[in-house]
Amino acid sequence: MPELPEVETIRQQLITALPLTIERVQFSSVADSIIKKVDRKITLTGQTIVQIHRMGKWLEMILDNDDRILSHLGMSGSWRLWQSEQAIKHAHVLFHGKNSKNNPMIFAYVDPRRFGKMYFMTSAQACEFRAKLGVDVSSSEFTIDYIAQTLRKYPARAIKAFLLDQQFFAGVGNYIACEICAHARIRPTRKAKSITLEEVTKIHAATKVVIAGQLPKGGLTFQGGYLDAFGEKGQGLESLVVFHQKICGLCQRGKIKKIVLAQRSTFYCPACQK
């Protein structure tokens, strides 16, 4: 957490305030634990954030001089959109500025657990970084053929653990991977080499179903978890069929089994996932 739907929700909310001209940057006393790379040539004050893209689970803020701010939300991070500074704990990076209507705006990065990461980069550095990510699973490049070719590269890997690998399936996190396996009717422990072409087609379709089910609901919030740019919870819990469920939401009869796979809690239905 947050995964593709949550990050995309925040992106769509932040872009409503663009362009944002940065007048002042404020850091908390522990912001250095989040900011992992600062290119010394980059000056944020006076620059304007003109676009925000999403790369898997990363946000890429593009400045008018083509420098970039890359942000990963970690386990508990979010960007908040404020018109005036608020007394909210764990706000570690704040971009104070004004939008095109000269209205005050603040982009505030809030992260209680501080597992998030932030980079201030040049365009060229960001391009190199982007090349290390796999295909975004919501993009047109995420095809049946791409999945089939990717699975052949590491035939001994468990399919659910494979789906979590951002070098191949950018945007997928733990709950999405569990839900993809469920909708595809594939047990998460299956090895990549055992996945048939028919099942690859099901994985492709299942990915679209899971993401399409979460995006309109603003993503997913567990108790005390993710909040969007306006401080609201995601309403995607009702779309889950196996993740943290007791009875399978697909077959309506199977009792969900919880195991640990690749050090992550994994949920599946023994009755309908083979």
C-alpha positions in Angstrom: 0.0 0.0 0.0 -0.6 2.4 -1.7 -0.8 0.6 -5.1 -1.7 1.6 -8.6 -5.3 2.7 -7.9 -4.4 4.7 -4.8 -1.4 6.5 -6.5 -3.5 7.2 -9.6 -6.3 8.7 -7.5 -3.9 11.1 -5.8 -2.4 12.0 -9.2 -5.8 12.9 -10.6 -6.6 15.0 -7.6 -3.3 16.9 -7.6 -3.4 17.8 -11.2 -6.6 19.8 -10.5 -4.3 22.4 -8.8 -1.8 22.6 -11.7 0.1 24.6 -12.7 1.6 25.2 -9.3 4.4 27.7 -9.0 6.6 26.8 -6.0 7.4 29.9 -3.8 8.8 28.1 -0.8 9.8 24.5 0.2 9.5 23.3 3.7 11.0 20.2 5.2 10.4 18.4 8.5 13.3 17.6 10.8 13.2 14.0 9.6 12.6 14.6 5.9 16.1 13.3 5.1 14.9 9.8 5.7 12.5 10.2 2.8 14.5 12.2 0.3 16.9 9.7 -1.2 18.5 11.7 -4.0 19.0 15.4 -4.6 20.7 16.6 -7.8 22.5 19.7 -6.6 21.8 21.5 -9.9 18.1 21.4 -9.2 16.3 24.5 -7.7 12.7 24.0 -6.8 11.9 27.6 -5.6 10.5 29.6 -8.5 9.9 26.6 -10.7 6.4 25.5 -11.7 5.0 22.0 -11.5 3.2 21.7 -14.9 2.4 18.0 -15.2 2.2 14.9 -12.9 2.6 11.4 -14.4 2.3 8.0 -12.8 4.9 5.3 -13.4 3.6 2.1 -11.7 3.4 3.1 -8.1 5.6 6.2 -8.6 4.5 9.8 -9.1 6.6 12.0 -11.4 6.1 15.7 -11.0 7.5 17.6 -14.0 8.8 21.1 -13.6 8.7 23.8 -16.3 12.5 23.6 -16.7 12.0 19.8 -17.2 13.5 18.7 -13.9 11.6 16.0 -12.0 10.4 15.2 -8.5 9.9 11.4 -8.2 7.8 10.2 -5.3 7.0 6.7 -4.0 4.4 6.5 -1.2 5.8 3.5 0.6 3.5 1.9 3.1 1.6 4.9 4.5 2.5 8.0 2.4 0.2 10.3 0.5 0.2 13.8 -1.0 -2.3 16.2 0.4 -3.7 19.2 -1.4 -4.2 22.2 0.9 -5.2 25.8 0.4 -3.6 26.8 3.7 -1.2 25.0 6.0 -2.9 22.5 8.3 -1.8 21.1 11.7 -1.4 17.5 10.5 1.3 15.3 11.9 3.9 13.7 9.7 3.9 16.3 6.9 7.6 16.0 5.8 7.8 17.9 2.5 5.6 20.9 1.7 5.6 22.8 -1.6 4.0 26.2 -0.9 2.9 28.1 -4.0 0.2 29.5 -6.1 -1.9 28.1 -9.0 -2.6 29.8 -12.3 -5.4 31.9 -10.7 -2.9 33.2 -8.1 -4.6 31.2 -5.4 -2.4 29.8 -2.5 -1.9 26.1 -2.7 0.2 23.6 -0.8 1.3 20.1 -1.9 2.2 18.3 1.3 3.8 14.9 1.5 2.4 13.1 4.6 3.9 9.8 5.7 3.6 8.5 9.3 5.8 5.5 8.9 8.4 7.2 6.6 8.9 4.3 4.2 8.3 6.6 1.2 11.0 7.7 -1.1 11.6 11.0 -3.0 14.1 12.0 -5.6 14.9 15.4 -7.1 16.3 14.6 -10.5 17.1 15.9 -14.0 15.0 14.7 -16.9 17.8 12.5 -18.0 18.2 10.9 -14.6 14.4 10.3 -14.4 14.5 8.6 -17.9 17.2 6.2 -16.7 15.1 5.5 -13.6 12.0 4.9 -15.6 13.8 2.4 -17.8 14.3 0.1 -14.7 10.5 -0.3 -14.3 8.5 -2.9 -16.1 5.4 -2.2 -18.1 2.6 -0.4 -16.3 -0.2 -2.9 -15.9 -2.8 -0.2 -16.8 -1.1 0.7 -20.1 -1.6 -0.5 -23.6 1.8 -2.2 -23.5 0.5 -4.6 -20.9 -0.6 -7.3 -23.3 -1.1 -11.1 -23.3 2.1 -11.5 -25.2 4.0 -9.4 -22.7 2.8 -11.5 -19.8 3.6 -14.8 -21.6 7.2 -13.6 -22.5 7.8 -12.3 -19.0 6.7 -15.5 -17.3 9.1 -17.5 -19.4 12.1 -15.5 -18.1 11.8 -16.9 -14.6 9.8 -20.2 -14.8 10.5 -21.3 -11.2 9.0 -18.2 -9.6 5.6 -18.4 -7.8 3.1 -16.4 -9.9 1.9 -14.2 -7.1 5.4 -13.2 -6.0 6.2 -12.6 -9.7 3.3 -10.2 -10.1 4.8 -8.1 -7.2 8.0 -7.5 -9.1 8.1 -3.9 -10.3 10.7 -4.7 -12.9 8.0 -6.6 -14.8 4.5 -5.6 -13.5 4.7 -2.0 -12.5 1.8 -0.9 -10.3 0.9 -4.2 -8.8 1.1 -4.5 -5.0 0.1 -7.2 -2.5 -3.7 -6.8 -2.5 -3.9 -6.4 -6.3 -1.7 -9.5 -6.9 -4.0 -11.6 -4.6 -7.1 -10.3 -6.4 -5.6 -10.9 -9.9 -4.8 -14.5 -9.0 -8.4 -14.9 -7.6 -10.1 -13.5 -10.7 -7.9 -15.6 -12.9 -8.7 -18.7 -10.8 -5.0 -19.4 -10.4 -3.5 -20.5 -7.1 -0.8 -17.9 -6.0 1.7 -20.6 -5.3 1.7 -21.9 -8.9 5.1 -21.7 -10.7 5.3 -19.5 -13.7 6.2 -22.4 -15.9 2.9 -24.1 -15.1 0.8 -21.2 -16.3 -0.9 -22.1 -19.7 -1.5 -19.6 -22.5 -5.2 -19.7 -21.6 -4.4 -18.8 -18.0 -2.1 -16.0 -19.2 -5.2 -14.6 -21.0 -7.1 -14.9 -17.8 -4.4 -13.0 -15.9 -4.5 -10.2 -18.4 -8.3 -9.9 -18.1 -8.2 -10.3 -14.3 -5.8 -7.4 -14.0 -8.1 -5.1 -16.0 -11.1 -6.2 -13.8 -9.3 -5.5 -10.5 -8.0 -2.1 -11.5 -11.3 -1.1 -13.1 -13.0 -2.1 -9.8 -10.8 0.0 -7.6 -10.2 3.2 -9.6 -13.7 4.6 -9.4 -13.7 4.0 -5.6 -10.5 5.9 -5.0 -8.6 2.8 -4.2 -8.5 0.9 -1.0 -8.2 1.9 2.7 -7.7 -0.5 5.5 -8.2 0.6 9.1 -5.8 3.5 9.8 -4.3 3.3 6.3 -4.2 5.2 3.1 -5.9 8.6 2.6 -6.2 10.5 -0.7 -5.1 14.1 -1.4 -8.2 15.4 0.3 -7.8 13.2 3.4 -10.5 10.8 2.4 -10.5 7.0 2.6 -10.7 4.8 -0.5 -13.9 2.9 -0.8 -12.6 -0.2 -2.6 -13.0 -2.7 0.2 -16.4 -3.8 -1.2 -14.7 -4.9 -4.4 -12.3 -7.4 -2.8 -13.0 -11.1 -3.3 -10.2 -12.8 -1.4 -7.9 -10.3 0.2 -8.6 -10.2 4.0 -11.9 -12.0 3.3 -13.4 -15.0 5.1 -15.5 -16.4 2.2 -14.6 -16.2 -1.4 -16.5 -13.4 -3.2 -16.4 -15.3 -6.5 -17.7 -18.8 -5.7 -19.5 -17.6 -2.5 -18.7 -20.9 -0.7 -14.9 -21.4 -0.4 -13.2 -20.4 2.9 -10.3 -18.1 2.2 -6.9 -19.5 3.2 -4.1 -17.2 4.4 -0.5 -18.1 3.8 2.9 -16.3 3.7 4.4 -16.2 0.2 7.6 -14.2 -0.5 7.3 -12.7 3.0 3.8 -11.2 2.2 0.4 -12.2 3.5 -1.4 -14.0 0.7 -5.1 -14.9 0.5 -6.7 -17.3 -1.9 -9.7 -19.6 -2.3 -8.8 -23.4 -2.4 -12.2 -24.1 -3.8 -11.9 -22.1 -7.0 -8.2 -21.4 -7.5 -6.3 -24.3 -9.0 
